[in-house]
Amino acid sequence: MNYEFLIKSSLLLALLYGSFALLLSRETFHRFNRVALLCVLVASLLLPAVQLTLDKPEFIGFQNIGNESVVLYSQASPTLTGSATSDPPDWKQVMYVLYIIGVLASVGIFLFQLFSFWSETKGGTCTRDGHGNTVIIRGGDFTPYSFFHIIIISASDYEHLREPILAHEQAHIRLGHSWDLMLLEIVKTIQWFNPFVYLLGRDLKTVHEYEADNAVLNLGIDAKRYQLLLVTKAVGNRLQTLGNNLSHHSLKKRIKMMHRNNSNRWQMGKALVLPVLMALAVVAFAKPKTETLPASENDKIYDKTEVMASFPGGDYAFMKWLNQNVQYPKEAMEKNIQGRVLVQFIVEKDGSITQPKVVRSPDKLLSAEALRVVRKMPGMTPAKIKGKPVRSWYTIPVIFALN
């Protein structure tokens, strides 16, 4: 799982949606607002994947960590075969498992909705409207809805309210709202943990209803009669979140929107903040060129090299040497002090060890012993770049554990 992508994508969606909600959500540019929300969804998927490198270098200290040399001790004698300590939980692994569970749950909900829709297309009376859409007439009392080119409506509504209801659902189909919902489901599956994606989905569905309402009124259907229909259908018992429906969703806002005067087109200029924020996000997500931190202008200490510094004889020889030379501090043993000590040092061009220091340690007793052993280490094989030895950072973890 790419944690960096998920974090960038979530933050970008939150930033762009927040700007939309603040500047444009109350305007009457329904088509324009719909496109803006779709752009937010697409940008949250694509922009974090853009790899832009800035010329400004980033200086790094040390990153190389040598192979873990695990030194295990019992009170009787040293061993290389087991450990009495338990490793701390791998939080990255825990987060990965939780994320996958959320993704699977989102996919499961979506598939369940698809299955529910498919099952409700079976049975009932099937007919065609004048636009080539399939109309399925079923018994029962529910709110009519549509998904792609299929409209599901109750027999009672088809008999008494056919004209405004079909006009509303045909508008959803003609304007391609189901495709918007599919894109929304993809982003929701990836960012199921992000509350802003659900807020954006709510606003996108509201804009869909605004567009469909306008299409109905533009056909000459009486506004009061149509609003009464909306209120009547608000008490329906259907909750089909996958399709477009005549539900009570944002009913008050929809009725108010029908009575609002059209916004001044100059207000669209506020949308310019979205591409500006997108551009700034690309720059903010850019990675500076990486260079090593020089010890001086003439002699650098590298953290990444073509050939890494190594212990003569390889990893096993390194582990064996440490096992033979580390002495478990008696006081630490009596106090049952255990843990891992990270020691950083420089491997010089001639392989000698300089500037050893403890990076992390559970106790000063273990730190002192780890430093003593590092200072005693024989020369190492230096790192190389283009075949030439160079100075490099090196870090070793020494684990003290009582059997």
C-alpha positions in Angstrom: 0.0 0.0 0.0 1.3 3.4 -1.0 0.7 5.4 2.2 2.2 8.6 0.6 -0.3 8.5 -2.2 -3.3 7.9 0.1 -2.3 10.8 2.4 -1.8 13.2 -0.6 -4.9 12.1 -2.3 -7.1 12.5 0.8 -5.6 15.9 1.7 -6.0 17.2 -1.8 -9.7 16.0 -2.0 -10.4 17.7 1.4 -8.7 20.9 0.3 -10.5 21.1 -3.1 -13.9 20.1 -1.8 -13.6 22.5 1.1 -12.9 25.4 -1.4 -15.9 24.3 -3.6 -18.3 24.1 -0.6 -17.2 27.6 0.6 -17.3 29.3 -2.8 -19.6 27.6 -5.2 -22.1 25.2 -3.5 -24.9 27.8 -3.2 -24.7 29.1 -6.8 -27.1 28.1 -9.5 -24.5 26.9 -12.0 -25.6 23.3 -11.7 -23.8 22.0 -14.7 -20.7 24.0 -13.8 -20.7 22.8 -10.2 -21.1 19.2 -11.3 -18.1 19.5 -13.6 -16.1 21.1 -10.7 -17.0 18.3 -8.3 -16.0 15.7 -10.9 -12.7 17.5 -11.5 -12.1 17.3 -7.7 -12.6 13.5 -7.8 -10.3 13.0 -10.8 -7.6 15.4 -9.5 -7.5 13.5 -6.1 -6.7 10.4 -8.1 -4.2 11.7 -10.6 -2.3 14.7 -9.2 -0.7 12.8 -6.2 0.7 10.3 -8.8 2.5 13.1 -10.7 6.2 12.8 -10.2 7.7 16.3 -10.3 11.3 16.9 -9.2 12.5 20.3 -8.1 16.0 21.6 -8.8 16.4 22.7 -5.2 18.4 19.9 -3.5 17.4 18.3 -0.3 20.3 17.4 2.0 20.0 14.2 3.9 22.0 12.9 6.8 22.2 9.1 7.1 19.7 6.6 5.9 21.7 3.4 5.4 21.1 0.8 8.0 23.3 -2.3 7.9 21.9 -5.7 8.1 20.6 -6.3 11.6 23.2 -8.1 13.6 21.2 -9.7 16.4 23.2 -10.5 19.5 21.3 -12.6 22.0 22.5 -13.5 25.5 21.4 -15.7 28.3 22.9 -15.5 31.8 24.9 -18.6 31.0 26.2 -18.3 27.5 25.5 -16.4 24.3 23.4 -17.9 21.5 22.3 -17.1 18.0 19.3 -19.3 17.8 16.5 -17.6 19.8 15.2 -14.6 21.7 13.3 -14.1 24.9 12.0 -10.7 23.8 8.8 -10.1 21.8 8.9 -7.7 18.9 6.7 -4.6 19.1 3.6 -4.6 16.9 4.2 -3.6 13.3 1.8 -0.6 13.0 2.3 -0.3 9.3 1.1 -3.9 8.9 -1.8 -3.2 11.2 -2.8 -0.1 9.2 -2.4 -2.1 6.0 -4.8 -4.8 7.3 -7.3 -2.2 8.5 -7.2 -0.4 5.1 -7.7 -3.6 3.2 -10.7 -4.5 5.4 -12.2 -1.1 4.6 -11.6 -1.5 0.9 -13.2 -4.9 0.9 -16.2 -3.6 2.9 -16.7 -0.8 0.4 -16.5 -3.2 -2.5 -18.9 -5.6 -0.8 -21.4 -2.8 -0.2 -21.2 -1.7 -3.8 -21.6 -5.3 -5.1 -24.6 -5.8 -2.8 -26.2 -2.6 -4.2 -25.6 -3.9 -7.7 -27.1 -7.3 -6.8 -30.1 -5.6 -5.2 -30.7 -3.5 -8.3 -30.4 -6.5 -10.6 -32.8 -8.5 -8.5 -35.4 -5.7 -8.6 -35.2 -5.7 -12.4 -36.6 -9.2 -12.4 -40.3 -9.5 -12.3 -42.8 -6.7 -12.9 -43.9 -5.3 -16.3 -41.2 -4.2 -18.7 -41.8 -1.5 -21.2 -40.0 1.2 -23.2 -40.4 5.0 -22.9 -40.0 7.3 -25.9 -36.3 7.7 -25.4 -35.2 4.1 -25.6 -35.0 3.6 -21.8 -36.3 0.4 -20.1 -39.1 1.1 -17.7 -39.8 -1.6 -15.1 -43.2 -1.3 -13.4 -43.5 -3.1 -10.1 -46.1 -3.4 -7.3 -45.6 -1.9 -3.9 -45.0 1.6 -2.6 -41.5 2.9 -3.1 -39.7 5.9 -4.5 -38.9 5.6 -8.3 -35.3 5.6 -9.3 -33.0 5.0 -12.3 -29.6 3.6 -13.0 -28.1 4.0 -16.4 -30.9 3.3 -18.9 -33.2 1.5 -16.5 -36.1 3.2 -14.6 -37.9 1.3 -11.8 -41.3 2.8 -10.9 -44.3 1.6 -8.9 -47.5 0.7 -10.7 -49.4 3.4 -8.8 -46.9 6.1 -9.8 -46.8 4.9 -13.4 -50.6 5.2 -13.6 -51.1 8.6 -11.9 -47.7 10.5 -11.9 -46.1 9.1 -15.0 -45.2 12.3 -16.8 -43.2 14.2 -14.1 -41.6 11.1 -12.7 -40.4 9.8 -16.1 -39.3 13.3 -17.0 -37.2 13.5 -13.9 -35.6 10.0 -14.3 -35.1 10.6 -18.1 -33.1 13.7 -17.2 -30.8 11.7 -14.9 -30.2 9.2 -17.7 -29.8 11.8 -20.5 -27.2 13.8 -18.4 -25.2 10.7 -17.6 -25.5 11.0 -13.8 -24.9 7.2 -13.3 -21.4 7.6 -14.7 -20.7 10.2 -12.0 -21.9 7.9 -9.3 -19.5 5.1 -10.6 -16.6 7.5 -10.4 -17.7 8.5 -6.9 -17.8 4.8 -5.9 -14.2 4.3 -7.1 -12.9 7.2 -5.0 -15.0 6.1 -2.0 -13.5 2.7 -2.2 -9.9 4.1 -2.2 -10.6 6.8 0.4 -13.3 5.0 2.5 -11.7 6.5 5.6 -11.9 10.1 4.4 -15.1 11.9 5.6 -14.8 14.6 2.9 -15.4 12.1 0.1 -18.9 11.3 1.6 -19.6 15.1 1.9 -18.6 15.5 -1.7 -20.8 12.6 -2.7 -23.8 14.2 -1.0 -23.2 17.5 -2.8 -22.7 15.7 -6.1 -26.1 13.9 -5.8 -27.7 17.2 -4.8 -26.4 18.8 -8.0 -27.8 15.9 -9.9 -31.2 16.6 -8.5 -30.9 20.3 -9.3 -30.2 19.4 -12.9 -33.1 16.9 -13.1 -35.5 19.4 -11.4 -34.6 22.1 -13.9 -35.1 19.7 -16.8 -38.6 18.8 -15.6 -39.6 22.4 -15.1 -38.2 23.4 -18.5 -40.8 20.9 -20.0 -43.5 23.2 -18.8 -44.7 21.0 -15.9 -46.3 23.1 -13.2 -43.8 24.0 -10.5 -46.2 23.7 -7.6 -47.5 20.4 -8.7 -44.0 19.1 -9.1 -42.9 20.3 -5.7 -46.0 18.6 -4.1 -44.8 15.4 -5.8 -41.4 15.8 -4.2 -42.9 16.3 -0.8 -45.2 13.3 -1.3 -42.3 11.1 -2.4 -40.2 12.2 0.5 -42.0 9.7 2.7 -41.2 6.8 0.4 -39.5 3.8 2.0 -36.8 3.2 -0.7 -33.1 3.8 0.0 -31.3 3.1 -3.2 -28.0 4.9 -2.8 -26.6 3.6 -6.1 -29.1 5.0 -8.4 -30.8 8.4 -9.0 -34.1 8.8 -7.3 -36.9 11.1 -6.3 -36.0 10.9 -2.6 -36.2 13.4 0.2 -32.5 14.0 -0.2 -31.9 17.7 0.3 -35.6 18.3 -0.4 -35.7 21.7 1.3 -32.6 22.9 -0.6 -34.1 21.7 -3.9 -37.3 23.6 -3.4 -35.5 26.7 -2.4 -33.2 26.4 -5.5 -36.3 26.3 -7.8 -37.2 29.7 -6.5 -33.8 31.3 -6.6 -32.7 33.7 -9.3 -29.9 32.6 -11.5 -26.5 33.6 -10.1 -24.4 36.2 -11.9 -22.1 34.4 -14.3 -19.2 36.4 -13.0 -19.5 34.3 -9.9 -18.0 31.5 -11.9 -14.7 33.2 -11.6 -14.5 31.9 -8.0 -13.8 28.5 -9.5 -10.4 29.7 -10.6 -9.2 28.9 -7.1 -9.5 25.2 -7.9 -6.9 25.0 -10.6 -4.7 27.3 -8.6 -4.9 24.9 -5.7 -4.3 22.0 -8.0 -1.1 23.6 -9.3 0.1 24.4 -5.8 -0.6 20.8 -4.8 1.6 19.5 -7.6 4.4 21.8 -6.5 3.9 20.9 -2.8 4.0 17.2 -3.7 7.2 17.6 -5.7 10.3 15.9 -4.5 13.5 17.8 -4.3 16.7 16.3 -5.8 18.5 14.3 -3.1 22.1 15.0 -2.3 24.2 13.7 0.5 25.3 16.0 3.3 28.9 16.9 2.9 31.2 16.8 5.9 33.2 19.5 4.2 33.4 21.2 0.8 36.1 18.7 -0.2 35.0 15.5 1.4 31.4 14.3 1.5 29.8 11.6 3.7 27.4 9.6 1.6 24.3 7.9 2.7 23.7 6.2 -0.6 26.4 4.6 -2.6 26.8 2.2 -5.5 28.6 -0.3 -3.3 27.7 -0.4 0.4 30.3 -0.6 3.1 30.5 -4.1 4.6 32.1 -6.2 7.3 34.9 -8.5 6.1 33.5 -11.9 5.6 29.9 -10.8 5.2 26.9 -10.7 7.5 27.4 -13.9 9.3 31.0 -13.0 10.1 29.7 -9.7 11.4 27.1 -11.4 13.7 29.7 -13.9 14.9 32.2 -11.1 15.7 29.6 -9.2 17.7 28.4 -12.3 19.5 32.0 -13.0 20.6 32.8 -9.4 21.7 29.7 -8.0 23.2 29.5 -8.4 27.0 26.1 -8.1 28.5 26.4 -5.5 31.3 26.0 -7.3 34.7 23.9 -4.5 36.1 21.6 -4.5 33.1 21.3 -8.3 33.4 20.3 -8.0 37.1 17.7 -5.3 36.3 16.4 -7.4 33.4 17.1 -4.5 31.0 16.7 -5.6 27.3 16.2 -3.9 24.0 17.8 -2.7 20.8 20.6 -0.1 20.5 21.1 1.7 17.2 24.7 2.9 16.7 25.7 5.2 13.9 29.2 5.7 12.7 31.3 6.7 9.6 33.2 4.2 7.6 36.2 6.1 6.3 37.8 5.6 2.9 40.4 3.3 4.5 37.7 1.3 6.3 38.3 2.6 9.7 35.4 3.5 12.1 35.0 7.1 13.3 32.5 9.2 15.1 30.4 6.4 16.6 27.3 7.6 18.5 24.1 6.1 19.8 21.0 7.0 17.8 18.4 5.1 19.9 18.7 3.0 23.0 16.5 1.7 25.8 19.1 2.3 28.5 22.5 4.0 29.0 24.1 0.7 30.2 23.3 -1.0 26.9 24.4 2.2 25.1 27.8 2.2 26.7 28.5 -1.5 25.8 27.3 -1.0 22.2 29.7 2.0 21.8 32.6 0.1 23.4 32.2 -2.8 20.9 31.8 -0.5 17.9 35.0 1.3 18.8 36.7 -2.1 19.0 35.5 -3.2 15.6 38.1 -4.1 13.0 38.3 -2.2 9.8 35.4 -2.6 7.3 35.4 -2.6 3.5 34.6 1.0 2.5 31.7 2.1 0.3 32.5 2.9 -3.3 31.2 5.2 -6.0 32.4 4.6 -9.6 35.0 2.2 -8.1 36.5 4.7 -5.8 36.2 4.4 -1.9 34.2 7.1 -0.2 33.2 8.0 3.3 29.7 6.8 4.2 27.3 6.6 7.1 26.6 3.2 8.6 24.2 2.1 11.3 24.0 -1.2 13.1 21.3 -2.4 15.5 22.5 -4.6 18.4 19.8 -6.4 20.2 20.3 -7.4 23.8 17.9 -10.1 25.0 17.9 -12.5 27.9 16.8 -16.1 27.2 
